[in-house]
Amino acid sequence: CKAMYNATLSHNLREIHIAENIYNNLIVTKANELAQAGHNLTLVEGKVVEYCISTVFKGQEVTSNDVFEVDVNTLADMFGINRTQAYTEVKKMLLDLLTKVVTLEVAGEKLHFQWLSVLRSNDAKNGLLIQFNPVVCTMLSPVRLNKGRFTAYPLENIAMFKHRFTLPLYNLIKSNCYDGNKFTTRIGVEEL
């Protein structure tokens, strides 16, 4: 995803240039609540979501009006998607994300929402633009992240994952694991 701020496409395009190292030090950073949220994504859908999150400019507010351009060729290279079918596959995946529900518990209440609120596609140009759901935006907000309960890891850590449950388990562990330099976590069976 290349970040584009403002709902209008003609203003303030901020490109993330993918260098020889396609991961280009991309860091997935999100509130622990989002890392621990229940969802039913395929492995590739999860990787695409993490990629989009990793391209959000750190320290800047993200709103539901912010538009992110999905670079399908970069996604194909990163996650082993067939390049000749990348646009079609990623578009279908993003359409599915418009309906997939994320469940998050906040103060004893369950909150249900989708990852994305908008997908714009231009088949002639192989262009895909997304907007995150407002709830997801708050979970990426610097105000929320500055409170100290967040998960962060290099995107390349998840690139080689092969099984559907590896990514949610990794997020669950990463969101619970640091006490100084000592790794500690306790995961209940019900969380798996």
Secondary structure by P-SEA (a helix, b strand, c coil): cbbbccccccccccccccccccccccccccccccccccccccaaaaaaaaaaaaaccccccccccbbbbbaaaaaaaaccccccaaaaaaaaaaaaaacbbbbbbcccbbbbbbccccccccccccbbbbbccaaaaaaacaaaaaaccbbbbbccccccccccaaaaaaaaaaaccccccccccccccccc
